[in-house]
């Protein structure tokens, strides 16, 4: 009987649903959330007290229970702390990772009120991981970053795999602040050297002393 009453309560949201249903009913469910969808989700969460996600999803056209739950837990929940990390939080993270390892981020987050697993993972790999290199970038690292970006684009995690000790944020910042503005000149030079060979062969430039010298002069 209670379930039937909850089903009826969905109807009061129907008028608000109409303006996002129409053409949007044909869109793929992987698209970004719109402000209208966020508003519907927030109202539905209040309506059902964040307990019945099947009914919550019925209030948001073309979104699944899982999508609604994740959107709420990772983005819209006002209990999520989105500000700077405190020294106390960082210290607690170090202790938790020491006990739980680097695979159980949801478990880590449960001991850090207001933080979610994704935040904890990013904080660890971008700031707290003791294996992160904090010394100045070398010329060879800059060349590797340029060549890796040619191969992988902005897939920073893949680029990190060939730059041991550098974090995703560190790699991204280095690209945006130092390498990107010189990328066109470097690209033209590499094209001239390689005669438009496969980008995966560009790493061979590091073994070419003449090419290395020219690349370094561009990167300075």
Secondary structure by P-SEA (a helix, b strand, c coil): caaaaaaaacccccccccccccccccccccccccaaaaaaaaaaaaaaccccaaaaaaacccccaaaaaaaaacccccccccccccaaaaaaaaaaaaccccccaaaaaaacccccaaaaaaaaacccccccccccccaaaaaaaaaaaaccccaaaaaaaacccccaaaaaaaaacccccaaaaaaaaaaaaaccccccccccccccaaaaaaaaaaac
